[in-house]
Amino acid sequence: MELEVKREKLLLRAGTQKFEWHIEPRYWRMPAIWIGLLIVLPIFIYIVYPQLLPTIIDANLLAAIAIPLGWMTIGTGRMNFGPQFYIGAGGYAAALASIHLGWGPAPTLLVALVAGLFFGLLMSPLSIIAGGLYYTLLTLLFPLVFLEVTFIYTDIFKGDVGLFGVLPLISVGNFTLNQFLICMLALFIMLIYLLIVDKLLRSKFAPQMSAINDDEEVAEAMGVNVKKVKIISFTIPAVMMAVLGWFYAHYYGTFAGITYLPLSFMLKILMVSMIGGRVQIYGNVIGGYFIAFLELVLIMLLGDYSPVVFPIILLILLLTLPEGLFGLYRKRRYREYLPTLHVRR
C-alpha cells in the first residue's frame, strides 16, 4: 500500500487498485458545507421544533428515491416513469417477512434487497429492447398493474387497507427521539446514495454512459458494452429504491400499495428530479426538500385544497425554471466538483 500526495489530490495505491480524493478546496468546500448543514438541520429541529422531523424524513426519502432514478436515466438514456414499482416490491417483501416470520429490520433489509435485485434484473432487458414511447408506457404501467394485483390478492396484500403489524425501524421508548434517529438514518441513506452516484459520475463508467446517451450505435462501435452498462444502470438503482420501500414499511409500521404505487406518488418523485434540475444528482436533494416543505406549507394554508394547488405551482415552476432550481444555481456559479452528463431527450 502506497500513499502519495499530489498538488490537488490524494492518491492511494493498494496492489493494482488506485483510489483518488481531491483535496483542492474548490472540489470539497461547497459539498462539505451543504452536508454539514444537512446534518445540523435535524439536530436544530429536534431541539427547537421536533414536529418538523417527519417533513425532514420525507424530504430525505424523496431525494434518496430521485438520486438512483437519475442514475437509471443517465445509464439507460431513458426516463423510467415507474420507479415506485421497486419501492412497492421492497416494501411488500419486507412487510410480509416481518409480519409472517416476525423478522426485524435487519433481516427484512436482506429480503428487500433480494426483491429489488430480482425485479431489477427481470425488467432490465426493457432498457435494451424497448425505446421511446414504448419504454415510457411499459414503465408507467408496471406499478399500476402491481397496484391491481394488490386489490385482487387481498388475502396476501390486504388491498387498500395494507399490511399492518410491521416491526418498528427504531424503538428506544421515546417517540420524539425515535423520530430524530429515523431522520438521521434517512439522511445517512440519502448521503450514501449521493456518494455512490457522485463517485460513479467521476469514474471511467461515466464516459460510457455519456456515449450511450449520445448515440448507442456509435458507442457500441467504439467498444462500449451497451447492454452491460444498461443492465447495471437499471438493476442497481432498482435495488436502491427497494431499500427505501423497506424503510417506509418499518418506519410507518404498515405498507399499502395504494400509497406508493399510484401516479400521484410517481409524479411527486419526478417533480423532485425536475425541480432540482433535470438529472442533476445534487439537485435532487434541493428538489426533495423543496417538494416536502411546499407540500407541508400548502396543507397548513389551504387544507383540503392543497392537492389541487400543489401541481399547479409545480407546473408554473417547471415552465419558468426549465433547468430547475439547482440548474439556475449552476448557471450562475459553476463548479467542477458537480458532475453532470448529457441525457438524450
Secondary structure as UniProt FT lines:
FT   STRAND          2..5
FT   STRAND          9..14
FT   TURN            15..16
FT   STRAND          17..22
FT   HELIX           25..48
FT   HELIX           50..52
FT   HELIX           53..76
FT   HELIX           84..101
FT   HELIX           105..123
FT   TURN            124..125
FT   HELIX           126..129
FT   HELIX           132..152
FT   HELIX           154..157
FT   TURN            159..161
FT   STRAND          163..164
FT   HELIX           175..201
FT   HELIX           205..214
FT   HELIX           216..221
FT   TURN            222..223
FT   HELIX           226..252
FT   STRAND          254..255
FT   HELIX           257..260
FT   HELIX           263..276
FT   TURN            278..279
FT   TURN            281..282
FT   HELIX           283..302
FT   HELIX           303..305
FT   HELIX           306..320
FT   TURN            322..323
FT   HELIX           324..332
FT   TURN            336..337
//
